[in-house]
Amino acid sequence: MTLLVAQTEHGAEFENKKVTTDAEELLLDGGFVVPKNVSNDGFVVPGNNAFGNSFRDYNAETERKKIVEELYRQSHINQTYDFVKKMREEYGKVNRVEMSIWECCELLNEVVDDSDPDLDEPQIQHLLQTAEAIRKDYPNEDWLHLTALIHDLGKVLLLPSFGGLPQWAVVGDTFPLGCAFDESNVLYEQFKGNPDYNNPAYNTKNGVYSEGCGLDNVVMSWGHDDYMYLVAKENKTTLPSAALFIIRYHSFYPLHRAGAYKYLMNEEDHENLKWLHIFNKYDLYSKSRVLIDVEKVKPYYISLVEKYFPAKLKW
């Protein structure tokens, strides 16, 4: 497959194949066919989350509601264009820790995401639940399995050795800075306390950008998504561009759930967004209190790490 990547390794297996599609299939760039509906024994979207409520229901009266609302209030007030620029410069140096991908996965046993209204289990379980669900439905896309495993590793920013950042600077939905806040953002009203809200340089539709400039040129709110993207890039991963797009924008719900900010996207973004839509179903709906046997699946994921990453990464 091409997926707009320089690597030809993924494309070779499809190069000489004739691809046919029907109404039940989605044809991606490079002749990559993805079924719209997986087989009957594939992943089934559950009706409710672990607390018995609808997924991403920020109005549900649960014990986590106040925690989630306060996190978004802090995020929407404090995530500014200048703040993100400083954080990207600081953490882009990747000079804090050297460790393997799996060592980082194990660190997530210490992390619970306060922005998530759907689950309060340790994050390593969410990573494996997502990866295993995708692995079942897309057994040949090993890059997507690994992407699911690592997509939230940036949440180690909550730990003291990574700066011990507050939850609002690590988790929650992401959104562009440098242009007007779209009303599709969760708890949109909270943005009125953000200094950028009334800044004429940043509060128009385009702000500092031009239409079609590409999301790679857009400053996103700082958090685990952007940090893990920087780590993967700086450590020269061989994952395809679709994987890096998923890592960086999987929390960008205003885009992939509401269709907001599409005017900033370029052609490559539109192609990669197809993969993010596939990934998102598993990221959101695989959250469960049924835990994965970590030691049982560990050898498989270690083999994928060895394929796409160096043994030790700079974080």
Salt bridges, closest charged atoms under 4 A:
GLU61 OE2 - LYS65 NZ 2.88
GLU70 OE2 - ARG73 NH2 2.90
GLU90 OE2 - ARG96 NH2 2.64
GLU103 OE1 - LYS312 NZ 3.06
GLU106 OE2 - LYS298 NZ 3.93
ASP113 OD2 - LYS155 NZ 2.86
ASP116 OD2 - LYS287 NZ 2.90
ASP120 OD1 - ARG289 NH1 3.21
GLU121 OE2 - ARG289 NH1 2.86
GLU132 OE2 - ARG135 NH1 3.06
ASP142 OD2 - LYS307 NZ 2.78
ASP152 OD2 - HIS126 NE2 3.42
ASP152 OD2 - HIS151 NE2 3.24
ASP152 OD2 - LYS155 NZ 3.22
ASP152 OD1 - HIS224 NE2 2.87
ASP152 OD1 - HIS250 NE2 2.90
ASP173 OD2 - ARG56 NH2 2.66
GLU189 OE1 - LYS192 NZ 2.84
GLU211 OE2 - LYS205 NZ 3.93
ASP216 OD1 - ARG248 NH1 2.96
ASP225 OD1 - HIS224 ND1 3.33
ASP225 OD2 - HIS250 NE2 3.28
ASP226 OD2 - ARG88 NE 2.64
ASP226 OD1 - ARG248 NE 2.99
GLU271 OE1 - LYS274 NZ 3.31
ASP283 OD1 - HIS126 NE2 2.81
ASP283 OD1 - HIS151 NE2 3.05
